[in-house]
Amino acid sequence: MAEQIIAGRSTPKSSRRTRGAASVSPTGEDARDLLEIKLAQLNSLLWCCYGDGNGWFEEAGEKHRDHMLWIAADLAREAERLLGESGRG
């Protein structure tokens, strides 16, 4: 039987919390919750790129490296925006 894997917080229950930046900006507690999720995603992505030093990132190829860094930049920008929104709640 497979073991259960628990990896932090589950995905958000509300689609409202996963909408893009074009939707209504979350404030207060919602922004803090979404910020926590985005930072966890960014942390995991960057760990895959560099964290364990296994060389996988270098072997992924230029196109995939570029796309992964693009994702990381988007997550960082979204986290920065959410940090500002969380202070306005």
N, CA, C and O atoms as a MOPAC input file, in Angstrom:
PM7 MOZYME 1SCF
protein

 N      0.84500 1    -1.16500 1     0.00000 1
 C      0.00000 1     0.00000 1     0.00000 1
 C      0.89800 1     1.23800 1     0.00000 1
 O      1.91100 1     1.29000 1     0.69700 1
 N      0.50100 1     2.23300 1    -0.80000 1
 C      1.27900 1     3.47000 1    -0.88200 1
 C      1.12700 1     4.28400 1     0.39500 1
 O      0.06300 1     4.31300 1     1.01400 1
 N      2.20300 1     4.93700 1     0.76800 1
 C      2.15500 1     5.80500 1     1.94100 1
 C      1.54100 1     7.14600 1     1.56800 1
 O      1.68400 1     7.61000 1     0.43600 1
 N      0.86500 1     7.75800 1     2.51100 1
 C      0.30000 1     9.08400 1     2.28500 1
 C      1.41100 1    10.11800 1     2.38300 1
 O      2.22300 1    10.08800 1     3.30800 1
 N      1.43800 1    11.02600 1     1.42600 1
 C      2.43300 1    12.09200 1     1.43000 1
 C      1.73300 1    13.38400 1     1.80100 1
 O      0.75700 1    13.77900 1     1.16400 1
 N      2.23400 1    14.03500 1     2.82900 1
 C      1.65800 1    15.30000 1     3.26500 1
 C      2.69500 1    16.37500 1     2.99300 1
 O      3.78200 1    16.36500 1     3.57200 1
 N      2.35200 1    17.30200 1     2.10900 1
 C      3.30500 1    18.33700 1     1.71100 1
 C      2.74100 1    19.71600 1     1.99000 1
 O      2.40600 1    20.45600 1     1.06400 1
 N      2.64000 1    20.05600 1     3.23700 1
 C      2.17900 1    21.39400 1     3.59400 1
 C      0.70500 1    21.60900 1     3.32700 1
 O     -0.10100 1    20.68200 1     3.40500 1
 N      0.37600 1    22.81700 1     3.02000 1
 C     -0.99100 1    23.25700 1     2.82700 1
 C     -1.59400 1    22.67700 1     1.54900 1
 O     -0.91300 1    22.57900 1     0.52900 1
 N     -2.85700 1    22.29600 1     1.60200 1
 C     -3.52500 1    21.79400 1     0.41300 1
 C     -3.88800 1    22.95900 1    -0.50100 1
 O     -3.74800 1    24.12400 1    -0.12700 1
 N     -4.35200 1    22.63200 1    -1.69900 1
 C     -4.74500 1    23.68700 1    -2.62500 1
 C     -5.94100 1    24.43700 1    -2.06900 1
 O     -6.71700 1    23.88400 1    -1.29000 1
 N     -6.09600 1    25.69700 1    -2.46600 1
 C     -7.21300 1    26.49000 1    -1.94600 1
 C     -8.55800 1    25.86300 1    -2.28400 1
 O     -8.72500 1    25.28700 1    -3.35900 1
 N     -9.50800 1    25.97200 1    -1.37500 1
 C    -10.83200 1    25.40600 1    -1.58000 1
 C    -11.69500 1    26.29200 1    -2.46500 1
 O    -12.64400 1    25.80700 1    -3.08100 1
 N    -11.38900 1    27.56100 1    -2.53800 1
 C    -12.19000 1    28.51700 1    -3.28100 1
 C    -11.46300 1    28.94600 1    -4.54100 1
 O    -10.29400 1    29.32700 1    -4.48600 1
 N    -12.15300 1    28.88800 1    -5.68700 1
 C    -11.53300 1    29.35100 1    -6.92300 1
 C    -11.25600 1    30.84500 1    -6.85100 1
 O    -10.39700 1    31.34800 1    -7.57500 1
 N    -11.96500 1    31.55700 1    -5.99500 1
 C    -11.76300 1    32.98700 1    -5.80200 1
 C    -10.32000 1    33.26700 1    -5.38700 1
 O     -9.77800 1    34.32000 1    -5.72200 1
 N     -9.69600 1    32.34700 1    -4.67000 1
 C     -8.34500 1    32.56300 1    -4.15900 1
 C     -7.27500 1    32.17700 1    -5.17000 1
 O     -6.08800 1    32.35300 1    -4.89600 1
 N     -7.66200 1    31.65700 1    -6.33100 1
 C     -6.66700 1    31.26100 1    -7.31900 1
 C     -6.77400 1    32.05300 1    -8.60600 1
 O     -6.09200 1    31.73200 1    -9.58000 1
 N     -7.60000 1    33.06800 1    -8.63800 1
 C     -7.74600 1    33.89000 1    -9.84000 1
 C     -6.48400 1    34.69500 1   -10.08700 1
 O     -5.67800 1    34.92800 1    -9.18600 1
 N     -6.33900 1    35.11200 1   -11.33800 1
 C     -5.18600 1    35.90200 1   -11.73100 1
 C     -5.27800 1    37.33500 1   -11.24400 1
 O     -6.24300 1    37.72400 1   -10.58500 1
 N     -4.27000 1    38.10700 1   -11.57600 1
 C     -4.17700 1    39.49200 1   -11.11200 1
 C     -5.27400 1    40.38400 1   -11.68700 1
 O     -5.53900 1    41.45500 1   -11.14100 1
 N     -5.92000 1    39.96200 1   -12.78600 1
 C     -6.95800 1    40.79000 1   -13.40300 1
 C     -8.24600 1    40.80500 1   -12.58400 1
 O     -9.09400 1    41.67400 1   -12.78700 1
 N     -8.40200 1    39.86700 1   -11.67300 1
 C     -9.61400 1    39.80200 1   -10.86200 1
 C     -9.51500 1    40.77100 1    -9.68700 1
 O     -8.51300 1    41.46500 1    -9.51700 1
 N    -10.56500 1    40.80400 1    -8.89000 1
 C    -10.58800 1    41.67600 1    -7.71400 1
 C     -9.43200 1    41.30000 1    -6.79300 1
 O     -9.23000 1    40.12400 1    -6.49000 1
 N     -8.68300 1    42.29100 1    -6.35500 1
 C     -7.53300 1    42.04100 1    -5.48800 1
 C     -7.99200 1    41.64300 1    -4.09600 1
 O     -8.86200 1    42.29300 1    -3.51600 1
 N     -7.40500 1    40.56700 1    -3.55100 1
 C     -7.73900 1    40.18400 1    -2.18400 1
 C     -7.15000 1    41.18900 1    -1.20400 1
 O     -6.17600 1    41.87400 1    -1.51400 1
 N     -7.73900 1    41.27000 1    -0.03900 1
 C     -7.22100 1    42.16400 1     0.99800 1
 C     -7.14500 1    41.41400 1     2.31400 1
 O     -7.73400 1    40.34500 1     2.47000 1
 N     -6.41800 1    41.98300 1     3.25300 1
 C     -6.35700 1    41.45000 1     4.60900 1
 C     -5.97000 1    39.99300 1     4.67900 1
 O     -4.95500 1    39.57500 1     4.12100 1
 N     -6.78500 1    39.22900 1     5.36800 1
 C     -6.50200 1    37.81200 1     5.62200 1
 C     -6.43300 1    36.99500 1     4.33100 1
 O     -5.58100 1    36.11600 1     4.20900 1
 N     -7.31900 1    37.27100 1     3.36300 1
 C     -7.27200 1    36.55100 1     2.08900 1
 C     -5.94200 1    36.78100 1     1.37800 1
 O     -5.35500 1    35.84400 1     0.83700 1
 N     -5.46800 1    38.02400 1     1.37900 1
 C     -4.18500 1    38.33600 1     0.74400 1
 C     -3.04300 1    37.63300 1     1.46600 1
 O     -2.12300 1    37.13600 1     0.81700 1
 N     -3.08300 1    37.58100 1     2.78300 1
 C     -2.02600 1    36.89200 1     3.54800 1
 C     -2.03500 1    35.39500 1     3.25000 1
 O     -0.97800 1    34.78400 1     3.09600 1
 N     -3.23000 1    34.80400 1     3.16700 1
 C     -3.32800 1    33.37700 1     2.84500 1
 C     -2.77200 1    33.09200 1     1.45100 1
 O     -2.01000 1    32.14400 1     1.26000 1
 N     -3.15700 1    33.91500 1     0.48600 1
 C     -2.68600 1    33.72300 1    -0.87700 1
 C     -1.18400 1    33.98400 1    -0.97600 1
 O     -0.48600 1    33.30300 1    -1.72800 1
 N     -0.68700 1    34.95500 1    -0.22900 1
 C      0.74900 1    35.22600 1    -0.18500 1
 C      1.50400 1    34.00100 1     0.33200 1
 O      2.53800 1    33.62600 1    -0.22000 1
 N      0.99300 1    33.38900 1     1.37500 1
 C      1.62500 1    32.18300 1     1.92800 1
 C      1.68200 1    31.07400 1     0.87900 1
 O      2.69000 1    30.37600 1     0.76800 1
 N      0.61300 1    30.91000 1     0.11800 1
 C      0.56200 1    29.88700 1    -0.92400 1
 C      1.58000 1    30.18600 1    -2.02200 1
 O      2.31800 1    29.29500 1    -2.44300 1
 N      1.62400 1    31.43500 1    -2.48600 1
 C      2.55600 1    31.82100 1    -3.55400 1
 C      4.00600 1    31.63900 1    -3.11900 1
 O      4.83800 1    31.18500 1    -3.90500 1
 N      4.31400 1    31.99100 1    -1.87600 1
 C      5.68100 1    31.83000 1    -1.38800 1
 C      6.05800 1    30.35700 1    -1.26100 1
 O      7.20700 1    29.99400 1    -1.51500 1
 N      5.11200 1    29.50500 1    -0.87300 1
 C      5.37900 1    28.06400 1    -0.81000 1
 C      5.63700 1    27.51700 1    -2.21300 1
 O      6.52700 1    26.68800 1    -2.40200 1
 N      4.85800 1    27.98300 1    -3.20100 1
 C      5.06900 1    27.55700 1    -4.58200 1
 C      6.43900 1    28.00300 1    -5.08100 1
 O      7.16200 1    27.22400 1    -5.70200 1
 N      6.79300 1    29.25200 1    -4.80900 1
 C      8.08100 1    29.78500 1    -5.24000 1
 C      9.22800 1    29.02400 1    -4.57900 1
 O     10.22000 1    28.70100 1    -5.23200 1
 N      9.09400 1    28.74200 1    -3.30200 1
 C     10.11400 1    27.98600 1    -2.57900 1
 C     10.32100 1    26.60600 1    -3.21000 1
 O     11.45700 1    26.18100 1    -3.41700 1
 N      9.22900 1    25.91400 1    -3.51200 1
 C      9.33100 1    24.58300 1    -4.11500 1
 C      9.94500 1    24.64400 1    -5.50600 1
 O     10.78400 1    23.81300 1    -5.85600 1
 N      9.52900 1    25.62500 1    -6.29900 1
 C     10.07700 1    25.77300 1    -7.64300 1
 C     11.57700 1    26.02500 1    -7.59200 1
 O     12.34100 1    25.39900 1    -8.32600 1
 N     11.99500 1    26.93600 1    -6.73000 1
 C     13.42000 1    27.25100 1    -6.64300 1
 C     14.21900 1    26.09200 1    -6.05500 1
 O     15.38100 1    25.90500 1    -6.41500 1
 N     13.62700 1    25.32000 1    -5.17000 1
 C     14.31500 1    24.13800 1    -4.64800 1
 C     14.55700 1    23.15100 1    -5.78400 1
 O     15.62800 1    22.55200 1    -5.87600 1
 N     13.55300 1    22.98500 1    -6.65000 1
 C     13.71800 1    22.08300 1    -7.79500 1
 C     14.82400 1    22.56800 1    -8.72800 1
 O     15.55400 1    21.76600 1    -9.31000 1
 N     14.93800 1    23.88300 1    -8.86200 1
 C     15.94700 1    24.45600 1    -9.76200 1
 C     17.35000 1    24.36800 1    -9.19000 1
 O     18.31600 1    24.16400 1    -9.92500 1
 N     17.46000 1    24.52000 1    -7.87600 1
 C     18.78900 1    24.68600 1    -7.30500 1
 C     18.99800 1    23.94000 1    -5.99500 1
 O     20.11800 1    23.52800 1    -5.69400 1
 N     17.95300 1    23.76300 1    -5.22300 1
 C     18.02600 1    23.33900 1    -3.83500 1
 C     18.83500 1    22.12100 1    -3.49300 1
 O     19.56900 1    22.13500 1    -2.50500 1
 N     18.73100 1    21.05100 1    -4.28000 1
 C     19.43200 1    19.84900 1    -3.85000 1
 C     20.72700 1    19.60900 1    -4.62100 1
 O     21.41300 1    18.61400 1    -4.38600 1
 N     21.06200 1    20.50600 1    -5.53100 1
 C     22.33700 1    20.41600 1    -6.22800 1
 C     22.50400 1    19.19500 1    -7.10400 1
 O     23.63100 1    18.75900 1    -7.34100 1
 N     21.40000 1    18.62600 1    -7.59600 1
 C     21.50100 1    17.40100 1    -8.38200 1
 C     21.78500 1    17.64200 1    -9.85900 1
 O     21.93400 1    16.68300 1   -10.61600 1
 N     21.86300 1    18.90300 1   -10.29000 1
 C     22.17500 1    19.20000 1   -11.67700 1
 C     20.99300 1    19.14600 1   -12.61800 1
 O     21.14800 1    19.37500 1   -13.81800 1
 N     19.81400 1    18.84800 1   -12.09700 1
 C     18.62700 1    18.72400 1   -12.94500 1
 C     18.34600 1    20.01300 1   -13.70700 1
 O     18.00500 1    19.96400 1   -14.88900 1
 N     18.47900 1    21.14900 1   -13.06200 1
 C     18.16500 1    22.43100 1   -13.69400 1
 C     19.05200 1    22.65600 1   -14.91800 1
 O     18.56100 1    23.07800 1   -15.96500 1
 N     20.33500 1    22.38400 1   -14.79900 1
 C     21.24700 1    22.56100 1   -15.92500 1
 C     20.91000 1    21.60800 1   -17.06300 1
 O     21.06500 1    21.96200 1   -18.23200 1
 N     20.45400 1    20.41200 1   -16.73800 1
 C     20.13900 1    19.40500 1   -17.74500 1
 C     18.78100 1    19.62100 1   -18.40400 1
 O     18.48000 1    18.97800 1   -19.41000 1
 N     17.96200 1    20.50400 1   -17.86300 1
 C     16.60400 1    20.70800 1   -18.38100 1
 C     16.60300 1    21.36200 1   -19.75800 1
 O     15.62800 1    21.22700 1   -20.49800 1
 N     17.64300 1    22.04800 1   -20.10800 1
 C     17.70800 1    22.73500 1   -21.39200 1
 C     17.31700 1    24.19900 1   -21.25900 1
 O     16.59400 1    24.59100 1   -20.34200 1
 N     17.81600 1    24.99800 1   -22.20300 1
 C     17.63200 1    26.44800 1   -22.12600 1
 C     16.15800 1    26.85400 1   -22.11200 1
 O     15.77000 1    27.72400 1   -21.33300 1
 N     15.34200 1    26.24500 1   -22.95300 1
 C     13.91800 1    26.60400 1   -23.02700 1
 C     13.22500 1    26.37700 1   -21.69000 1
 O     12.49900 1    27.24800 1   -21.21100 1
 N     13.44400 1    25.21200 1   -21.08600 1
 C     12.79400 1    24.89900 1   -19.80800 1
 C     13.34300 1    25.76400 1   -18.67200 1
 O     12.58800 1    26.19500 1   -17.80100 1
 N     14.64600 1    26.01700 1   -18.67900 1
 C     15.21300 1    26.90900 1   -17.65900 1
 C     14.59800 1    28.29600 1   -17.75900 1
 O     14.25200 1    28.90200 1   -16.74500 1
 N     14.46200 1    28.79700 1   -18.97900 1
 C     13.86700 1    30.11200 1   -19.18700 1
 C     12.42900 1    30.14100 1   -18.67600 1
 O     12.02600 1    31.09300 1   -18.00700 1
 N     11.66300 1    29.11200 1   -18.98600 1
 C     10.26900 1    29.06300 1   -18.53300 1
 C     10.16700 1    28.96500 1   -17.01300 1
 O      9.29500 1    29.59100 1   -16.41000 1
 N     11.03800 1    28.19500 1   -16.39700 1
 C     10.99300 1    28.06100 1   -14.94000 1
 C     11.35700 1    29.37300 1   -14.25300 1
 O     10.75800 1    29.72900 1   -13.23800 1
 N     12.33100 1    30.08800 1   -14.79700 1
 C     12.68800 1    31.38100 1   -14.21600 1
 C     11.58400 1    32.40800 1   -14.45500 1
 O     11.38700 1    33.30600 1   -13.63600 1
 N     10.87700 1    32.28600 1   -15.54800 1
 C      9.73100 1    33.14500 1   -15.83600 1
 C      8.63700 1    32.90600 1   -14.79300 1
 O      8.04800 1    33.85500 1   -14.27300 1
 N      8.37100 1    31.63900 1   -14.49300 1
 C      7.39100 1    31.29200 1   -13.45600 1
 C      7.82700 1    31.87000 1   -12.10800 1
 O      7.02000 1    32.45900 1   -11.38800 1
 N      9.10200 1    31.70000 1   -11.77400 1
 C      9.60700 1    32.21300 1   -10.49200 1
 C      9.44400 1    33.72900 1   -10.41100 1
 O      9.05600 1    34.25600 1    -9.36900 1
 N      9.73600 1    34.43100 1   -11.50500 1
 C      9.58500 1    35.88800 1   -11.51500 1
 C      8.11900 1    36.28000 1   -11.34200 1
 O      7.80900 1    37.21300 1   -10.60200 1
 N      7.21600 1    35.57000 1   -12.02300 1
 C      5.78000 1    35.85100 1   -11.87300 1
 C      5.32000 1    35.62900 1   -10.43700 1
 O      4.57200 1    36.44000 1    -9.89300 1
 N      5.76600 1    34.53100 1    -9.82000 1
 C      5.39100 1    34.24900 1    -8.43500 1
 C      5.93500 1    35.31700 1    -7.49100 1
 O      5.24300 1    35.73400 1    -6.56300 1
 N      7.16400 1    35.76000 1    -7.72200 1
 C      7.75300 1    36.79700 1    -6.86500 1
 C      6.99000 1    38.11500 1    -7.00100 1
 O      6.72900 1    38.78300 1    -6.00100 1
 N      6.62800 1    38.49500 1    -8.23700 1
 C      5.84400 1    39.72500 1    -8.44100 1
 C      4.48400 1    39.62400 1    -7.77100 1
 O      4.02700 1    40.57800 1    -7.14200 1
 N      3.83200 1    38.46900 1    -7.90200 1
 C      2.52000 1    38.27100 1    -7.28100 1
 C      2.63700 1    38.31700 1    -5.75900 1
 O      1.77400 1    38.88500 1    -5.09000 1
 N      3.69200 1    37.72700 1    -5.20800 1
 C      3.90200 1    37.76500 1    -3.75600 1
 C      4.10900 1    39.19800 1    -3.28100 1
 O      3.59100 1    39.59200 1    -2.23700 1
 N      4.86600 1    39.97400 1    -4.04700 1
 C      5.09300 1    41.37700 1    -3.68800 1
 C      3.77300 1    42.15800 1    -3.69300 1
 O      3.52000 1    42.95400 1    -2.78900 1
 N      2.93700 1    41.93000 1    -4.70500 1
 C      1.63600 1    42.59600 1    -4.78600 1
 C      0.75200 1    42.19300 1    -3.61200 1
 O      0.09100 1    43.03700 1    -3.00600 1
 N      0.74000 1    40.90500 1    -3.29400 1
 C     -0.08400 1    40.41700 1    -2.18800 1
 C      0.39200 1    40.96200 1    -0.84800 1
 O     -0.42000 1    41.21200 1     0.04200 1
 N      1.69000 1    41.14700 1    -0.69900 1
 C      2.20800 1    41.73000 1     0.53500 1
 C      1.63700 1    43.13100 1     0.72400 1
 O      1.23900 1    43.50000 1     1.83000 1
 N      1.59700 1    43.90100 1    -0.34300 1
 C      0.99500 1    45.23100 1    -0.26900 1
 C     -0.49100 1    45.17500 1     0.04100 1
 O     -0.99200 1    45.97100 1     0.83500 1
 N     -1.19900 1    44.23900 1    -0.58400 1
 C     -2.63800 1    44.09500 1    -0.35500 1
 C     -2.93400 1    43.64500 1     1.07300 1
 O     -3.92400 1    44.07300 1     1.66600 1
 N     -2.08200 1    42.78800 1     1.62700 1
 C     -2.34100 1    42.26400 1     2.97300 1
 C     -2.23600 1    43.36100 1     4.02200 1
 O     -2.86100 1    43.26200 1     5.07800 1
 N     -1.46800 1    44.39300 1     3.75400 1
 C     -1.32700 1    45.49800 1     4.69100 1
 C     -2.48500 1    46.47400 1     4.65600 1
 O     -2.64300 1    47.29400 1     5.55900 1
 N     -3.29700 1    46.38500 1     3.61000 1
 C     -4.43100 1    47.30400 1     3.46600 1
 C     -5.72000 1    46.76700 1     4.04800 1
 O     -6.71300 1    47.48800 1     4.13600 1
 N     -5.71100 1    45.46200 1     4.46000 1
 C     -6.92100 1    44.80300 1     4.94100 1
 C     -7.47000 1    45.42300 1     6.12900 1
 O     -8.49200 1    44.97000 1     6.64600 1

